[in-house]
Amino acid sequence: GRAQAYEQELVVIYGDDIEVSVVLSGCAENIDVAFSTSKVFMNDTFIALSTQTSIVIHNTSDVPVDFSWRAFPTIEEEIGQKLKLQLQLKHEETEELAALTDDHVKMEEDGEDFSDSSSASALLPTRRKSRD
């Protein structure tokens, strides 16, 4: 059967403040789409191992259906979580860089020299010889 029809006005505003109004209308269809199971159980997974299971999506209608797995109910929540994780990662990188810089400064204060540009010795601190 058919779902309720819908209709809404769309206003498009161009760069020179020119407005164009269009009425959008349509209707949706209730279609018969189902999964082969209502729950998916995944066994514990460990590093270098994988767990998998299969489910079947049954679409007995003539209407194509697009489906994708999502970690969050909406795209907005998914984007929000990704941004939150990016900020957290940036914060951790900043803290790590600050800790490395502090260690470098302490080593210099202790008389260690990082000025040699050769690749092997640039990684290892050297002691300055005192001129007494």
N, CA, C and O of each residue as an XYZ file, in Angstrom:
528
protein
N       0.807     -1.180      0.000
C       0.000      0.000      0.000
C       0.850      1.244      0.000
O       2.061      1.198      0.216
N       0.199      2.341     -0.243
C       0.899      3.623     -0.291
C       0.906      4.301      1.067
O      -0.046      4.201      1.841
N       1.987      4.984      1.331
C       2.067      5.808      2.536
C       1.451      7.159      2.212
O       1.070      7.408      1.068
N       1.352      8.005      3.173
C       0.743      9.322      2.999
C       1.539     10.178      2.009
O       2.769     10.134      1.994
N       0.846     10.940      1.202
C       1.486     11.861      0.261
C       2.061     13.047      1.022
O       1.620     13.362      2.127
N       3.036     13.692      0.429
C       3.628     14.863      1.063
C       3.802     15.967      0.034
O       3.901     15.723     -1.169
N       3.837     17.206      0.558
C       4.009     18.367     -0.304
C       4.628     19.478      0.536
O       4.217     19.709      1.673
N       5.624     20.169     -0.032
C       6.302     21.235      0.711
C       6.852     22.252     -0.281
O       7.269     21.899     -1.384
N       6.845     23.502      0.123
C       7.380     24.564     -0.724
C       8.887     24.656     -0.516
O       9.366     24.595      0.617
N       9.634     24.803     -1.607
C      11.074     24.985     -1.571
C      11.372     26.365     -2.136
O      10.944     26.699     -3.240
N      12.117     27.174     -1.364
C      12.504     28.503     -1.817
C      14.002     28.475     -2.108
O      14.807     28.131     -1.243
N      14.365     28.843     -3.340
C      15.764     28.914     -3.743
C      16.127     30.383     -3.847
O      15.461     31.155     -4.537
N      17.212     30.768     -3.139
C      17.659     32.164     -3.166
C      18.999     32.214     -3.881
O      19.970     31.589     -3.455
N      19.036     32.963     -4.970
C      20.259     33.129     -5.740
C      21.085     34.264     -5.165
O      20.597     35.034     -4.338
N      22.346     34.373     -5.603
C      23.295     35.347     -5.068
C      22.832     36.780     -5.098
O      23.235     37.559     -4.234
N      21.999     37.174     -6.057
C      21.540     38.562     -6.158
C      20.202     38.752     -5.452
O      19.425     39.626     -5.837
N      19.920     37.955     -4.430
C      18.663     37.989     -3.673
C      17.444     37.745     -4.545
O      16.367     38.284     -4.288
N      17.616     36.944     -5.561
C      16.484     36.553     -6.401
C      15.920     35.263     -5.820
O      16.635     34.275     -5.651
N      14.614     35.289     -5.514
C      13.963     34.125     -4.920
C      13.087     33.431     -5.949
O      12.364     34.074     -6.710
N      13.166     32.121     -5.957
C      12.312     31.308     -6.804
C      11.647     30.287     -5.893
O      12.317     29.634     -5.092
N      10.347     30.152     -6.013
C       9.591     29.233     -5.166
C       9.089     28.063     -6.010
O       8.540     28.253     -7.095
N       9.286     26.857     -5.493
C       8.865     25.641     -6.189
C       8.145     24.750     -5.181
O       8.571     24.634     -4.032
N       7.064     24.129     -5.612
C       6.356     23.191     -4.742
C       6.836     21.775     -5.077
O       6.739     21.322     -6.217
N       7.350     21.098     -4.064
C       7.784     19.709     -4.215
C       6.689     18.811     -3.665
O       6.132     19.088     -2.603
N       6.380     17.749     -4.372
C       5.376     16.823     -3.865
C       5.763     15.407     -4.248
O       6.532     15.187     -5.183
N       5.232     14.478     -3.529
C       5.519     13.083     -3.823
C       4.751     12.178     -2.896
O       3.957     12.631     -2.072
N       4.992     10.917     -3.036
C       4.402      9.948     -2.122
C       5.400      8.812     -1.945
O       6.256      8.580     -2.798
N       5.278      8.133     -0.861
C       6.176      7.025     -0.552
C       5.388      5.734     -0.575
O       4.163      5.729     -0.458
N       6.103      4.660     -0.727
C       5.455      3.358     -0.701
C       5.944      2.566      0.496
O       7.139      2.548      0.791
N       5.031      1.921      1.177
C       5.418      0.971      2.208
C       5.787     -0.318      1.480
O       4.962     -0.910      0.784
N       7.025     -0.738      1.650
C       7.462     -1.934      0.934
C       7.833     -3.028      1.923
O       8.083     -2.761      3.099
N       7.865     -4.227      1.445
C       8.164     -5.383      2.288
C       9.651     -5.703      2.209
O      10.113     -6.357      1.274
N      10.391     -5.230      3.209
C      11.823     -5.505      3.319
C      12.059     -6.102      4.697
O      11.558     -5.589      5.698
N      12.821     -7.184      4.745
C      13.069     -7.846      6.031
C      14.469     -8.449      6.044
O      15.058     -8.709      4.996
N      14.989     -8.666      7.249
C      16.264     -9.350      7.437
C      16.004    -10.816      7.736
O      14.942    -11.177      8.244
N      16.980    -11.660      7.420
C      16.833    -13.095      7.672
C      16.839    -13.413      9.163
O      16.381    -14.483      9.562
N      17.346    -12.509      9.989
C      17.357    -12.697     11.436
C      17.208    -11.328     12.101
O      17.573    -10.305     11.521
N      16.676    -11.316     13.306
C      16.481    -10.034     13.990
C      17.666     -9.659     14.872
O      17.759     -8.518     15.323
N      18.574    -10.603     15.124
C      19.753    -10.333     15.955
C      20.973    -10.961     15.310
O      20.889    -12.011     14.674
N      22.116    -10.297     15.485
C      23.388    -10.832     14.997
C      24.320    -10.941     16.189
O      24.580     -9.949     16.870
N      24.823    -12.135     16.443
C      25.763    -12.361     17.535
C      27.152    -12.566     16.949
O      27.344    -13.388     16.053
N      28.111    -11.816     17.459
C      29.490    -11.935     16.991
C      30.336    -12.507     18.120
O      30.272    -12.028     19.252
N      31.126    -13.529     17.814
C      32.044    -14.089     18.795
C      33.189    -13.120     19.033
O      33.425    -12.223     18.223
N      33.907    -13.298     20.148
C      35.060    -12.458     20.444
C      36.061    -12.539     19.301
O      36.268    -13.599     18.712
N      36.672    -11.409     19.000
C      37.675    -11.344     17.947
C      38.983    -10.869     18.569
O      38.989     -9.969     19.409
N      40.067    -11.466     18.161
C      41.381    -11.118     18.682
C      42.250    -10.599     17.547
O      41.897    -10.747     16.377
N      43.383     -9.992     17.883
C      44.285     -9.448     16.872
C      44.669    -10.542     15.879
O      45.003    -11.660     16.271
N      44.619    -10.213     14.612
C      44.972    -11.104     13.496
C      43.951    -12.213     13.266
O      44.186    -13.087     12.432
N      42.843    -12.205     13.969
C      41.772    -13.165     13.728
C      40.534    -12.384     13.313
O      40.453    -11.175     13.530
N      39.585    -13.068     12.725
C      38.361    -12.387     12.333
C      37.155    -13.241     12.675
O      37.246    -14.460     12.818
N      36.032    -12.568     12.801
C      34.758    -13.234     13.044
C      33.797    -12.710     11.992
O      33.790    -11.518     11.688
N      33.002    -13.581     11.448
C      32.027    -13.125     10.463
C      30.746    -13.920     10.583
O      30.727    -15.040     11.092
N      29.688    -13.317     10.106
C      28.393    -13.971     10.028
C      27.663    -13.375      8.830
O      28.041    -12.311      8.340
N      26.652    -14.034      8.371
C      25.907    -13.552      7.213
C      24.451    -13.345      7.571
O      23.862    -14.114      8.331
N      23.883    -12.292      7.010
C      22.447    -12.095      7.080
C      21.973    -11.780      5.665
O      22.747    -11.310      4.832
N      20.730    -12.036      5.412
C      20.167    -11.787      4.093
C      19.097    -10.713      4.219
O      18.273    -10.748      5.132
N      19.117     -9.755      3.292
C      18.081     -8.732      3.230
C      17.102     -9.164      2.144
O      17.473     -9.311      0.980
N      15.859     -9.362      2.537
C      14.818     -9.778      1.596
C      14.005     -8.550      1.185
O      13.420     -7.875      2.031
N      13.973     -8.268     -0.108
C      13.189     -7.163     -0.648
C      12.231     -7.766     -1.679
O      12.622     -8.063     -2.808
N      10.989     -7.940     -1.279
C      10.013     -8.560     -2.187
C       9.231     -7.526     -2.992
O       8.250     -7.861     -3.657
N       9.669     -6.267     -2.930
C       8.989     -5.217     -3.689
C       9.698     -4.998     -5.027
O      10.733     -5.606     -5.303
N       9.129     -4.131     -5.842
C       9.747     -3.746     -7.105
C      10.619     -2.499     -6.944
O      11.195     -2.011     -7.916
N      10.713     -1.984     -5.711
C      11.449     -0.757     -5.429
C      12.854     -1.110     -4.945
O      12.990     -1.858     -3.978
N      13.911     -0.589     -5.594
C      15.267     -0.862     -5.109
C      15.495     -0.206     -3.754
O      15.002      0.892     -3.495
N      16.245     -0.883     -2.894
C      16.517     -0.384     -1.549
C      18.017     -0.291     -1.360
O      18.749     -1.235     -1.658
N      18.476      0.857     -0.860
C      19.883      1.067     -0.553
C      20.076      0.807      0.935
O      19.295      1.294      1.752
N      21.107      0.043      1.299
C      21.326     -0.306      2.701
C      22.799     -0.154      3.035
O      23.663     -0.485      2.223
N      23.086      0.348      4.235
C      24.473      0.397      4.710
C      24.490      0.271      6.229
O      23.553      0.689      6.908
N      25.571     -0.312      6.752
C      25.753     -0.420      8.198
C      26.274      0.909      8.711
O      27.113      1.537      8.064
N      25.797      1.337      9.843
C      26.269      2.575     10.454
C      26.576      2.326     11.919
O      25.890      1.560     12.595
N      27.613      2.982     12.390
C      27.967      2.873     13.804
C      27.033      3.705     14.675
O      26.881      3.430     15.866
N      26.400      4.733     14.080
C      25.526      5.629     14.825
C      24.208      5.774     14.082
O      24.162      5.582     12.867
N      23.143      6.108     14.785
C      21.820      6.176     14.150
C      21.688      7.209     13.038
O      20.932      7.005     12.088
N      22.429      8.330     13.149
C      22.314      9.372     12.124
C      23.708      9.769     11.634
O      24.707      9.558     12.322
N      23.755     10.340     10.448
C      25.023     10.820      9.896
C      25.579     11.947     10.765
O      26.792     12.055     10.943
N      24.698     12.782     11.303
C      25.135     13.891     12.161
C      25.883     13.367     13.383
O      26.932     13.894     13.751
N      25.327     12.310     14.019
C      25.996     11.734     15.189
C      27.332     11.105     14.807
O      28.306     11.206     15.553
N      27.377     10.459     13.653
C      28.618      9.840     13.185
C      29.686     10.909     12.944
O      30.835     10.738     13.353
N      29.317     12.005     12.287
C      30.257     13.103     12.035
C      30.713     13.711     13.359
O      31.895     14.007     13.537
N      29.772     13.896     14.288
C      30.118     14.441     15.604
C      31.121     13.572     16.336
O      32.067     14.087     16.931
N      30.930     12.265     16.301
C      31.855     11.340     16.958
C      33.221     11.356     16.277
O      34.249     11.307     16.952
N      33.239     11.422     14.943
C      34.510     11.480     14.225
C      35.270     12.751     14.592
O      36.481     12.712     14.810
N      34.560     13.881     14.660
C      35.206     15.138     15.044
C      35.744     15.066     16.462
O      36.845     15.539     16.743
N      34.965     14.474     17.351
C      35.393     14.321     18.740
C      36.672     13.480     18.815
O      37.598     13.823     19.551
N      36.722     12.387     18.060
C      37.913     11.542     18.048
C      39.109     12.257     17.429
O      40.238     12.096     17.893
N      38.868     13.047     16.384
C      39.954     13.805     15.771
C      40.532     14.821     16.756
O      41.749     14.988     16.840
N      39.653     15.501     17.502
C      40.119     16.460     18.512
C      40.910     15.761     19.601
O      41.944     16.262     20.042
N      40.426     14.599     20.038
C      41.116     13.829     21.072
C      42.501     13.414     20.581
O      43.479     13.516     21.322
N      42.588     12.946     19.333
C      43.869     12.540     18.765
C      44.816     13.727     18.670
O      45.995     13.605     19.003
N      44.317     14.866     18.222
C      45.145     16.068     18.113
C      45.665     16.485     19.489
O      46.820     16.888     19.624
N      44.810     16.388     20.506
C      45.209     16.726     21.879
C      46.308     15.786     22.355
O      47.293     16.228     22.945
N      46.142     14.484     22.100
C      47.151     13.503     22.510
C      48.465     13.730     21.774
O      49.533     13.605     22.374
N      48.408     14.062     20.482
C      49.621     14.348     19.719
C      50.335     15.569     20.285
O      51.562     15.588     20.388
N      49.560     16.588     20.652
C      50.136     17.809     21.223
C      50.819     17.514     22.554
O      51.918     18.001     22.819
N      50.157     16.709     23.393
C      50.754     16.340     24.680
C      52.041     15.544     24.487
O      53.027     15.761     25.192
N      52.025     14.618     23.523
C      53.207     13.804     23.260
C      54.363     14.663     22.751
O      55.507     14.479     23.165
N      54.061     15.597     21.857
C      55.089     16.492     21.336
C      55.656     17.363     22.456
O      56.864     17.594     22.517
N      54.787     17.842     23.335
C      55.245     18.662     24.463
C      56.150     17.843     25.380
O      57.159     18.353     25.865
N      55.802     16.579     25.623
C      56.618     15.716     26.478
C      57.979     15.464     25.833
O      59.000     15.485     26.520
N      58.003     15.226     24.528
C      59.268     15.008     23.825
C      60.126     16.265     23.855
O      61.343     16.188     24.027
N      59.492     17.423     23.688
C      60.218     18.690     23.728
C      60.797     18.925     25.116
O      61.940     19.364     25.248
N      60.009     18.631     26.159
C      60.499     18.768     27.535
C      61.697     17.865     27.773
O      62.680     18.290     28.380
N      61.628     16.609     27.296
C      62.743     15.671     27.456
C      63.984     16.193     26.745
O      65.091     16.094     27.273
N      63.802     16.749     25.549
C      64.916     17.285     24.774
C      65.571     18.444     25.509
O      66.797     18.526     25.582
N      64.751     19.345     26.055
C      65.266     20.502     26.790
C      66.032     20.045     28.020
O      67.095     20.587     28.323
N      65.506     19.056     28.734
C      66.190     18.533     29.930
C      67.525     17.913     29.562
O      68.504     18.084     30.289
N      67.584     17.189     28.436
C      68.842     16.576     28.005
C      69.863     17.639     27.638
O      71.050     17.493     27.928
N      69.395     18.725     26.991
C      70.308     19.815     26.647
C      70.831     20.484     27.907
O      72.005     20.847     27.982
N      69.957     20.648     28.901
C      70.377     21.248     30.170
C      71.394     20.366     30.877
O      72.250     20.857     31.613
N      71.294     19.053     30.649
C      72.243     18.107     31.254
C      73.531     18.001     30.448
O      74.401     17.201     30.792
N      73.676     18.803     29.366
C      74.909     18.819     28.589
C      74.912     17.881     27.405
O      75.982     17.621     26.855
N      73.785     17.363     26.985
C      73.738     16.491     25.821
C      73.560     17.339     24.577
O      72.853     18.346     24.600
N      74.207     16.927     23.482
C      74.232     17.717     22.249
C      73.518     16.969     21.132
O      73.827     15.807     20.868
N      72.549     17.636     20.462
C      71.812     17.043     19.350
C      72.152     17.723     18.032
O      71.429     17.551     17.050
N      73.232     18.487     17.988
C      73.507     19.310     16.819
C      74.102     18.549     15.644
O      74.059     19.056     14.523
N      74.651     17.363     15.844
C      75.226     16.574     14.746
C      74.115     16.162     13.794
O      73.095     15.630     14.232
N      74.297     16.397     12.497
C      73.216     16.147     11.547
C      73.270     14.761     10.918
O      72.357     14.419     10.166
N      74.285     13.948     11.183
C      74.294     12.606     10.589
C      73.160     11.788     11.185
O      72.839     11.933     12.365
N      72.546     10.919     10.365
C      71.313     10.247     10.764
C      71.465      9.400     12.011
O      70.575      9.416     12.861
N      72.548      8.667     12.157
C      72.701      7.792     13.322
C      72.974      8.603     14.576
O      72.368      8.364     15.621
N      73.891      9.567     14.473
C      74.229     10.315     15.680
C      73.172     11.343     16.032
O      73.130     11.807     17.171
N      72.299     11.723     15.071
C      71.233     12.672     15.385
C      70.199     12.043     16.304
O      69.495     12.747     17.029
N      70.107     10.738     16.277
C      69.138     10.051     17.122
C      69.670      9.816     18.527
O      68.891      9.636     19.462
N      71.003      9.815     18.685
C      71.595      9.525     19.978
C      72.274     10.772     20.530
O      73.051     11.416     19.825
N      71.990     11.117     21.780
C      72.625     12.300     22.347
C      74.106     12.047     22.603
O      74.503     10.915     22.877
N      74.922     13.089     22.517
C      76.345     12.972     22.839
C      76.663     13.953     23.946
O      76.022     14.997     24.066
N      77.642     13.619     24.745
C      78.058     14.482     25.852
C      79.076     15.511     25.353
O      79.976     15.179     24.581
N      78.928     16.740     25.792
C      79.913     17.758     25.483
C      81.080     17.582     26.442
O      80.902     17.308     27.629
N      82.257     17.743     25.905
C      83.447     17.663     26.757
C      83.680     19.002     27.411
O      83.622     20.045     26.760
N      83.943     18.970     28.689
C      84.222     20.213     29.419
C      85.606     20.680     29.087
O      86.530     19.872     28.987
N      85.770     21.972     28.914
C      87.080     22.557     28.677
C      87.541     23.223     29.958
O      87.260     24.399     30.186
N      88.236     22.488     30.783
C      88.696     23.032     32.063
C      90.132     23.449     31.995
O      90.683     23.929     32.986
